[in-house]
Amino acid sequence: MKKLVTVIFLLIFLFPLFAADINEGIELYKKHSYEKAKKIFLKVIEESPDDFKAYYYLGITAKILGDNEDAILALKRAIEIQPNNINLYVELAELYLITGNNKLAVKLCLYSFQYDQENDRLFFILGQAYYNQKEFEKAEKSFIKAIEINPDSAYYYNLLGLLYLNTKKYNKANTAFLTAIALDSSVYFFYYNLGLSYEKLKQWKKAADNYDKCLKLNKDFDTARKQLKKIKPYIPKTTKTK
């Protein structure tokens, strides 16, 4: 009987040592060990069904892993626990965008502005959703608003440039891509997009130069190589003077 009491005592007081540790999961997440982290977050939720952190980190981890259904369910549950947390709405809206639910992304972004009207990521996601729905005027306004809030994001200017390129506002597209590159010169497809805008403006040499820069950053980007080959006949040949 004494031994049995001792065993029960040990189980009661040692059990927490074997319980899932949310902090361990977060550390694994930070180290990009997403599969292991996800298992821990699921275990934490099994033991503590109202653990906000577990749902939040499960949502963003599942999103990275491409487990979009799990991510959406986790973030929705996190919102039930903390309905005023703007980061949850941003993550969920982005998931709707990723899964092609543009209408839901728009609806959620517009709803979320009641909690934060100066969130650049929300405006950026909203702009992409409008862009995908070919509502270009609304997309332009959303991208410009995102840039106003965060003028240092090269990706915002790049998306705005693509919108202008698609709506045949080639000079504006050119300016947007140049700004994106000025902010971050390490992204190969910025140069490709700038090349496309120069091509539309019939500035063939500048287009070719930017396709070359794109390929120097990513030699495997065959789309740029094909485009460069396509425009070579239009590039004026320079004559050497004696």
N, C-alpha and C positions, 0 to 999 in steps of 0.2 A: 504493500500500500504506500509506504514511504517512497519507494522508487517511482511508483506511478505519479505521485504528487510532484516529485522532482522533475519528471519528464514533462508534465503539463506546464509546470512553472517555466521550464526552459523554452518550451514551444511558444508560450505567451510572450515572453520577453525577447526571444531571439527572432521571432517571425518577421518583425519590421526590417531586420537586416537583409532578409531575402526578398523583400517587396521591391517592385519596380521603382527605380529612382529617376524621376523626371530630369534631374540635373545631368545624370549620366547620358540620357537621351539627347539633351541639348548639346552636350559636349561632342557626342558622336555626330550630330547634325553639323556643328561648326567644323568638324574634321571631314565633312562630306561623306561620312559613312551612313548614307541615307537609309539603306535597307535595315541595318541594325537599329538605327534610331527609330525607324517606324515601328519596329517590333516592340520596342520599349514603350513608346507612346501608347500603343494599343494595349499593352499590359497595364499601364498606369490607368487608362480609362476603364479597363475591366475591374480594377480594384477601387477606383474613385471616379464614378460616372459623371461627376460635375466638375472635374478638374479642367479649368479653362486653359491653362498652359498646354496641357496634353492635347486638347482638341486643336488649339492654334498651331502648335508645332507639327501635329499629325497632318493638318491641312497643307501647310507650306512644304512639308517633306514629301507628301504624296503628290503634290503638284510638280515638284522637281522630278520625281520618279515617273511622271506621266500617268499616275493612277488617279485620273481626274474625277472619277465618280466618288472615290474615297475622300479626295480632297474637298469636293463640294459638300459632301455630307458632314465632314468634320468642321468646316468653316461655318456652315449653317448652324450647327450645334453651338459653336463658340459664340456666334451672334446672339443666340438665345440667352446665353449666360451673360454676355457683355454687349448689349444692343447699341451702345454709343461708341464703340471702338471703331474708329474710321479705318484702321489698318485691315480689319477683317473685310470690310466692304471693298476695299481696293483689291485685295487678294482674290475675293470671290468674283468681282467684276472681271478681273483679268482672266480667271478661269473660264467664265462664260465666253469671253472673247476667244480664248484658245480653242474651245470646243465648238466654235461657230455659232453660239447663241447670241448673236449681235443685239437682237431686240431685248433680251434679258440684261445684257451688259449695259445698254442705254438706260433701261428702266432703273437698274440698280444704281448707276452713277447719278442719275437725276435725283433719286431718292436720297442718296448719301450726302448730297450737298447741304442738306439740313444740318449735318454734323460738322462739315468743314467745307467752306466755299473757296478755300485757297489751297486745295490739294492738287498739285500739278499732275500727279500720277492719275488721279481720277479724270482730269480733263484730257490727258493723253489717251487713256483707255477709251473715253467717250469719243474722242476724235477718230480713233481707229475703227470703232464700231460704226460710226456714221460713214466713214470712208468705205468700209466693206459693204454698206447698204447703198453706196453711191449717192449719199446725201452730202455732196461736196462742200456746199456753203456752210453747213453746220459743222462739218469736219474741220474746215479751215478756221472757223471761230474758236473751236475747241483747242486746236493745236496752238493757235496764237495766244490763247489764254494760258495754256500750259507753259509756253515760252515766257510770257510776262512774269509768271510766278517763279519759274526757274530758267533764267536765260543762259545758263551754263551747260545745258544738256544738248550735246551734239545730236543725239538720236531724235530729239524733238524736231530740230531743224531738218534732219534727213527725211522724216515722215512728211513734214510740210512740203519739202521739195518734191517728193514723190506725188503728193496731191497736185501740186502745180504742174508737174510733168504730165500727169494724167488728164488735166483739164486744159492743156496746151498753153499754159502761161510760162513759157520757156525761160524768159529772162528772170522771173521770180524764182523759178525752180533753180536756175543757175546760182542765184544769190544765196538761196537757202543751203545748197550743197557746199558752196564755198565757206559759208559760216560754220557748217557742221565740221568741215575739215580743219578750219582754223581752231575750233574747240578741241578736236581730237583727230590727229593726223595718222593714227595707227589703224584705222578701220578700213579694210580694203574695199568694201562695197560702196563706201562714200565716194571713192574715186571713180568707180564704175558708174554710179548714178550721175556724177558730175560730167563724166564722158558722154552719157546719154543726152544731157541737157545741151552740151556744146554741139553734139551731133545734130540735134533738132535746130540749133541756131546756125547750122552749116559752117561751124568753125572746126573744120576737120582736124587740123593739126593739134589744136588744144584737146579735142576729143581723144585723139590717138595718144597724146602724152599722158592723159589720165587713165586710159586703159592700160598703158605701160606701167604706171605707178601702181595700179590695182594688182597687176600680175607680179610685180616685185614683192608685194606684201603677201600675195597668195598665188603661187605659180600654178596651183591646181584649179584655179577658177576659170574653167574652159569657156564660160559664157563671155567673159571679157576678151579672151583670145579670138573667139569667133567674131565678135563685134569689131575688133581691131582689123581682122582680115577683111571683113565686109566693107570697111570704109577706106581701106588703103588706096583704092583707085581714085578717090576724091582728094587725097592729100596732095597739095601742090609740091612738085619737085623743086628743090632749091638748086640753083646753078651756082657753081663756084666761080668767083671772079679771080682772074689772074693777077 
